[in-house]
Amino acid sequence: MKILVAHNYYRSAQPSGEDSVVRQEMGLLEAAGHQVGHFARHSDDIARMPVTRKVLVPLNVVHSPSARRELAGVLERERPDVLHVHNTFPLLSPSILLAARDAAVPVVMTLHNYRMFCADGTFLRDGKPCTDCLAGAGPLPGLRHGCYRGSAAATLPLTVSIGLHRALGTWTHGVTKFVVMSAFARDLFASQGLDPDRIAVKPHFVPAAAPDDVSVTSDDAPVVYLGRLSPEKGPDVLLDAWRDSFGPLLVIGDGPLRPALEAQAARRGLRTVQFLGALPRAEAMARLGRARLLVNSSRVFETFGLSVVEGFAHGLGAVVPDQGVFPELTGDDGAAVTFRSGDPDALARVLADVLKPGVARRMGRAALVRHAEHYGAADNLRRLEAVYAEAMAAGVPA
């Protein structure tokens, strides 16, 4: 197959799991012999734009004539079998779907977040899950609360984009097949009007770790948090729950909460917490291979939990919230345990149990099995190829 992948990469200062997923899927397809093209924008470019172009970025969030025009040229020249769209915010915009429709190229779109309905894409407000924009009011509550970056002005372009493209049916008429990572996300999007028959569930994959990189989960190895240091990811919940008696905790990642988190650890007198910042992927994965357990303390309805599956691939069990995708992601085979989302006391109780001698080792063995059965590359390739074949057979929506 000939596949063109469209993606707006996030800022380098705010690394995104979406970017990693896009690169991994492209590599997987190329290794299988498919022709893979790339139509990309990079949010890093905004800082280098002249002022005259920078002031137009909010308008491009709603509709980018240049991205639509440029993609139209690529589609005419390359004639791919399918266009696979990932993130369109902020420089591509949903306008690229119109270019694909004009060119009669079927579109597969992976819904990595909830930005189709929520300006911030997370369904989080004031540290708690929020679904106000699903209650029939459209995206207006997000504007009223300034949900994107805490600013009504920054939220406005997203509100306009969401409202306009829902009204115009841009996604309904421009996308042949949607891809989500869980049944939870499928049901949520279907409840908002997307045809469930056009939504495919395909989890992300993580390559299996080399045998030497699989953790032996020794009882003196560190626990790891791996993710962005931002409110929706809940690292402060983990620090509130942590006790020095649990042993070492490595915090891998960076983000706007890091200074506050370091102050929080100091205020609580935690001596076993180490902040490593954002590490190159290879180094971060190597740390997982020498760890005992992974904790994901997210507050939001994640569409996936990539760090958890990365832990599984390295033989790490996980402690995860009890909401959204996580119970489905982790199953009931002993690879993970849940705690009440957002509750540090509940997390502390769970950690006290799973950090007893030998428990993490048993969870790690179950994690390797779960990864092999559900999140390996071969199965993911088969699923992705099936989605493309269905989109090509269905063609462009009416």
N, C-alpha and C positions, 0 to 999 in steps of 0.2 A: 504494500500500500504506500501511497504518497501522502504524507501528513504534514500539515503546516501548523505549528504551535504558536499561539499568540499569548504574550504575557507581559504585564507591566511589573518589572522587578521593584521591590521595595528599597528604601534607602539602606545603604551599607551600615549606617549607624544604628539601624533597627532591623537586624537580620530576621528573616521570616522563614518559617518552615515551608511555606508555599514555594519559595524560590528553590529550596532543596528538592522538593517533590517534583517540580517541573524539570529540573536538570536530571534527576534520577529516571523519570519516565522517558525523557528523550533518549538517554543513554540505553535504556532497556529496549526501546523500539529500534534504535540503530543497530544494537547488537543482534537483534533478531532479523536484520536484513531489510527493514523498512526504510524508505527515504523520508527523512525528517528535516523540514525547513523550520526557520525560526523568525518570527516577526515580533520584535521586542521594543519596549521602551524602558528606561531606567529612571526612577524617581531621583536619583543622584543628579541627573541632568538639570533639574529645576534650579538648583543653586547656581549653576553656571550660565543660566539664561540671562540675556539682557533684560532690563526692567520692562521694556515694551512687550516682550514675550511672557515674562513672568506674571504680569497682571492679567493675562488671558488664561492662565491655568484654571481658575475656577470655572470659566466658560467651557473649557475643554473637558471638565468633569462631566458636564451634561452632554456635550456633543463636540467631537473633535473632527472638523472637516479635513484637516491634514492627515490624521490617522486613517480616516475612512478612504480618502483619496489614494494614499500610499498603499494601503492594503489592497484596494481594488486593482492597482497596477500589478502587485505581486500575484494576486489570484489569477489575473488574466495571463500573466507570463508563465506561472508555474503550474497552473491547473491541478491543484492537489485533489485527492479523493475526498478529503475531509479537513476542516479547520477545527483544531482543538483550542478552545479559548479557556484561559485560566483567569488571571486578574486583569481587569480593564481600568482600574483606578490608579492614578488620576489622569494619565496622559493618553490612554487609548479611548476610553469611554465606550458605552454600549453602541455607539455609532458604527463600530467595526462589524457588528452583526448585520447592519444594513448593507454593507459592502459585500458580505458573503451571500446574502439573499439575492442581491442584484446579479451576482456571478453564478447563482444556482449551485453553490457549494454547501453541502450539509455541514452543520455546526454541532460539535460536541462541546459542552461547557461544564467544567468542573466547578462546583459551588464550594469553594474553600471556606467561605464565611457567610454571614447573613446580610451582606450589604444590599441585597435585592430588596430588603424590607427595613433595615436598620442602618442609620447613617454611620454609626460607629462599627457596624458589622459584628458586634459581639453580644447584643441583647444584655448589656450590663449598664446599670446606672446607680450611682452612689454606692458602689461596692456590692450590689445585689443584682440577680437576674431581673430583667425588665422586658416585658412583652407588650408595652403600651402601643407600639406601632403595629401590632397584630390585631388590635381590638376594633378595627373598622375605621380608625381615624387616619389611616395612611401614615406617612412619615412625619406629620406635623408635630406630634409630641416630642420627637427628637430635636426639632428646631426650637421648640419652646424651652427645652432643657439644655440646649447647646451641647448635645451628646458627643459631637466630634471635637476633640481637643478642648472641651469645656467652653466652646465659643459658638454663639448663634451665627456669627458671620462665617466661620469656617464650616459650619454645618449646613448653611443655606444651599450651596451648590449641590451637595449630596441630596438634600431634601427635594430640590427641584428635579434632579436626575431620577430619583426613585419614583416620584409622583408622575413625572412626564412619561417615563418609559413603561411604567405599569399601565398608564392610561392608553398609550399608543400600542400596547401589546408587543413591545420590542422583543422581549424574551420569548413570549408565546409564539410569535411568528418568525423569530430569527434563530431559534435553537431547536435542533431536531431531537437531541438526547442530552439530558442533564446527568451529571455524575455526582453522587454524594458518597460520603464515606461510611454511612451508617443508616440503619433502618430508622433510628430516631430522627435524623435529619430529613430522610425521605418523607416521613409522616408529617413533619413540621412544614416542609415546603408544599406538600400536597394539600395540607389544611388551608393554605393561602392561595389555592387555585391552580397550581401546576398539575398537569396531568400525571398521575402516578405511573401510568404506563410508559411515560417518556422519561422516568427517573430511574437510573440504574444505580445500584449500590455496589461500590467497588472501593474497599479500603485501600489506603496507601500501602506500599510495600517498603521493607527495609532489607537490604542485602544481609545474608547470613554472615555473622562474624567468623573470622578465621579461628580455628580451634585454640590457638594460643591467646586469642583475645576474648575468650569466653571466661567470665568471672568464676572463680571458685567459691565466691561468697563467704569468705572467712569471716568469723565473728568480730574481728578487729578491723575489718576494711571499712571505708567511709560510706555513709549514705550520700546520695547525690540528688540535687535539684538541678535540672537542665531545662532552661527556658528563659524567656524574656522577663526582665525585672520590671513589671508593670502591674498596675492594680488588678486587671482582669485575671492575671495568672496566679494571684494569691500567694506570692512568696512571703508576704508579711504574716499570713496565717501559719505557714510552716515555722517561721521564727518565733512566733508566739507559742507554738506547741513544743518547740525544741527544748531539750534538757541536756546539759553537759554529760549526764550519766548515759545518754544514748550513744555516746562516742563521737567521732568526727563527722561533720557535715560539710560537703563541698557544694558551693553555690556557683554553678557554671552558667554564665549569661550576663547580659548587661541591659540597661534600660533606665528610664527616668526615676525609678524607685531606688536605685542603688545607694545614693547617699543616705536616704531615709532608712533603708534596711541596715546599713552599716551602723548608723546611730542607734537603731533598735537593738541590734545585737550587743552593742556596747552598753546600752542602758540596762539591758537584762543581765549583763555580766557574763555573756556566753563566751567561753574560751575555746570551744571546739569547732566554731563556725569559721570557715575560710571562704572568702570571695575571690574567685579566680577570674572573673570577667568573661568576656566573649572569647572563646578559644577557637582556633581552626578546627574544622570538623574532625579531621583525623585525630587530633589531640583529644577532643571531647569524647570521641568514641573509645579511645584508648583508656580514658579515665573510667568509662563505664565498665570496661573489661577488668578493672582492678577494684571495683566497688562491691558493696554488700547488698544494696537495695536502692530503688529509685522512688522518689516521692513527687507526685504531680498534685499541686494544691489549687488548681484553677477554680475560679469562682463562676465561670461562664459556661454556657451551653456550647462547648467545643464541638466543631464538626468532626474532629479526630483527636487523637492524642499521640502525636508522632514520637515524642520523647519516651512514652511508655513502650511503644513497639520497638524503638531503638534499644531500650533496656532489655526487652524480651530477647532480642537478637543476640545480646551479649550475656544471656543467662541471668538477668536480674529480674526478680519479682518487683512488684510495684504496690504502692499505696496511693489510692486515687479517690476523688470525690464520688459521692453516691448519686450523681445527677447526670442528665444528658447522655452523651455517648459512652461514658466510662464503664458502667456496668456491662454494656453490650460488648465493648472493646475487649474487656479483660476476662469475660466469661466467669464460669464457676468451677474451674478446674484447679484452683489453688495457686494460680500464677499471680494473683493480686487480691488485695482486700480493700474495702471501701471505708470511708469515714463520712460523717455528715458534713456536706459542703459548707465551707466558711466557718467551721466551728473548731477553734484551736484546741479546746479541751477534748473534743472527740478524736481529733487527730493525735493528740498526745497519748490517749488511751490505746489507740490502735498501734502506734509506734512502740509503746511499751510491750505489747504482746508480740509483734513480729520481730522485734530485736532480741528476743530471748534466744539462747544458744540453739543453733540448728534450724530455726524456723526459716530464716532467709535462704539457707541452702536448699531446703525442700521447695520453696517458692521458685527459686532459680531454675531448678530442674523442670518444673511445670511450665515455666516461662519459655524455655527452649522448645518444648513440645508445642506450645501454643503458637509460637512464631512459625515453626515449620509447617503447621497445619493451616494457618490462616493468613500469614503476612509475608510469604516468600515471593521471590521474583517470578518464578515460573507460573504460578497460579495467577499473579497479577497481570502478566503479559497476556495470558489466555483471556482474562476478563476484559482487558482493555481492547484487544483485537475484536472481541465479540461486540462491544459497544460500537466500535467503528463500523463493523459490518452491518449492524442494525441501522445505524445512521445512514450509511450509503444506500441501503435497501429502501429506507423510508423516504429519502430525498429531503427537499426543502419543505417545511411546513406550509400548509395553505394559509 
